[in-house]
Amino acid sequence: MATGPTATFLVERYWPDIDIDRLREALPRLDAAAEAMSQAGSPVEHLGSILMPDDQVVFSLIAAADPSTVRELNERAGLPADRIAMAI
């Protein structure tokens, strides 16, 4: 039986030309990938994201057991993940 996520990670996404519309289109892919991974036994949850349009950056908080799960989540969703760091 899988347990829930045990840590929180900050994903930094340097994303040229990102705007709110593109982000709104992309985030459902992240949530769907998290749901699929969780159902398959790798608990992971997208806690929220912040768009910084002037800097062309999106920060996302992800709850997961480890950074490799976070990286897999972003790969499945087709989203950039330039840096993944544990957040407290």
N, C-alpha and C positions, 0 to 999 in steps of 0.2 A: 504494500500500500504506500503510495507516494505521500510525502508530507508537503506542506506549503512552502512558498519561497522563504528563504532565511536571511536574505540581505537585500539592500537597495543599491542600485547602480545608476550613475548618471551617464547617459550617452550623449556625446557631443557630435553633432552633425553639421559639418561645414557644407552648405548646400547652395551653390550659386543659383541665383534667380528664384529662390523660394519665396512664395507669398502665401497668404492665408488660404486661398483657394486650392493651391497645389497641396498644402499641408492637410487640409480637410479631406482631400481625395486620398491621401496616403495613409492617414491614421487608421482608417478601418482595416487596411491590410495588416497593420501591426497588431490590432486587436484580434483579428481573425487568426493570425498566426499564433498569438499567445493562447487563444482558446484551444486550437488544434494541438499545440504542444502540451498544454496542461492535461487535456483529455488523453493524450498518449503517454502520460506519466512523467513529464518534465514540467512541473509547475512554474509558471512565469506569468507576470501581470504587468501591463502597461499602466502606470499610475497617473501619468499626465505628461504633457509636453508644453514647451514655451517657445514661441517663435520670436526671434530677434531679427526683423527684416532688414534693418540697416546694416547689420553685420553678416547677413546671409547665413544664419546659424539657427539650428533648432536643438534645444536641450530636452531630453526625455528622461523621466525617472522610470526605472524598471525594477520590479521585485523578482528575484530569482535566487537560486542556490549558489550560482557562480557565474563568472564573466563569460565562460564558454556558452552557457545557455542564452545569455543576452546576445552574444554575437550570432548564434544560430537563429534567434528570433528575428534579428534585423536582416539576416541573409534571406530567410524565408519570406519576409515582407518586402524584400527588394529595396530596402532603405539604406542610405549611407550610415556608417557608424565609425567615425574617425577616431574616437577615443571612448573607452569604457572604463569608468573608475568607480570604486566603491564609494558610496555616499552615506554619511551619518547625520 
